[in-house]
Amino acid sequence: MIVPRTDRPQLAGKLAEATPRTKTFSWADPRAIARAGHGLAGLDFLHALMAGEIPPPPAVALLDIDLVAAEAGRVTMSMRAQEYLYNPLGSVHGGLIATLMDSVMGCAVHSTLPLGRGFTTLEIKVNYLRAVTEASGLVTAVGRVVHSGRQQAVAEASLTDEASRLCATATTTCLLFDLPDQDRARPSVGSQRTMEREPKPQDDRRWDASDWMKPC
């Protein structure tokens, strides 16, 4: 049996020197953002996000991801490597890099979809080539559609740091589907939210394609 040590003066001293950091942010109703996206063709939705007509999804706001450019089949996003994104090893967590890569590849696929069509990620693979730290500065992810069929799309992405060094590559396969007609109206996105979570409403609907739809 291993008993955890409680007397670690050298460790306690090091932690005592660390000043706690804080980060706050606000976000808009993600369900309203998704409904707004369902009422637009994919590229129009991305352009509305870039123009500020639709607020960014909460995950994007939390990670400070910027949608830099969008054209049919190609999307560029950037994210500054910041301390609050670190893992215990002293670098940006690989899962957050995967989130950025998933987002840029998903949006590249989304940019090719007409009104009434949706997507969701089936699988993603990331190759980590270089550690990302604060010294990496602004990292840039570029997503490109490799193939787009009726039911599936394949995309790839690359991530470079501010010195244009390659940090990661990724590939993804996405499922494509028709959206239900009732999801195609474009309502108001609504006001910004605070940190309190709303209670989840009871929902006994049967599964439909809208359950898979996610904004990038």
Disulfide bonds with the S-S distance in Angstrom:
Cys107-Cys216 1.85
